């Protein structure tokens, strides 16, 4: 399913499977999650290579190896995340910050991704998927889980955690945070009582609208929804010294707010992409915490329908395409 022009529906095309070279794996796709980043790409809110096959929450099995492939054999199950490659030589790569690489490649953004029956991926940036998850369950872990994990670490060790936007990422990270012994406060669209019920079913201590005040002051908040107005809203709920972490790759403009809301050593930060270390670490944590992903399956040919449902906010948990 290929995007030719931003703002248009994906179109179904037929291509011969590519040949793996160098460190590449050829992977037969078993499941691919539908991420909000895919929606930003399709809607033209972020700009990469076109035409492109989206998709970067890929679970599949290796069917062929390039001559320099590492760590995997034919038949192995493999996970392919957003970070598809780095230059391995820039300042960031040589200082432990490969997620900020100056010349990165991204799955489904700068090279074809997993809305397909087959995909090429650099073996050095692929992940092993824990045995406790089936293919569909595992797919959302590859980005919703990974970026949520990086955001959770950036939020620090505070016990009272607010999550704004209770979709694919938040429904995974709420479980991890509860497993860690934290108290989770889930913020949804105002009046969305069904999602609030869903959040409480996953261990959230409280759930309410984004315009509401929780019963306790927050140590930190993570914003998953791409809504800039939530930044001052979250700042108003965190204690002095608290953190607000913006977890998305795209967000609408942040409105002005009085300095008083930031004062008291409160801070705002973003998270960008992921490192391979993040991926390996989170996969172990997801297994230990026994994360249960809530998914809605769609045939590959219904990718546009899945994106429409994500856009309208009518999917509980994560959408997953199955070839």
PyMOL commands that set and color helices and strands:
alter all, ss='L'
color gray80, all
select helices_A, chain A and resi 36-42+93-95+98-100+123-125+135-142+144-154+168-179+193-201+229-235+259-262+276-288+300-312
alter helices_A, ss='H'
color red, helices_A
select strands_A, chain A and resi 2-3+24-34+52-53+58-65+77-80+83-85+105-106+118-122+126-127+160-164+183-188+206-209+218-223+238-246+267-270+295-299+318-322
alter strands_A, ss='S'
color yellow, strands_A
deselect
rebuild
show_as cartoon
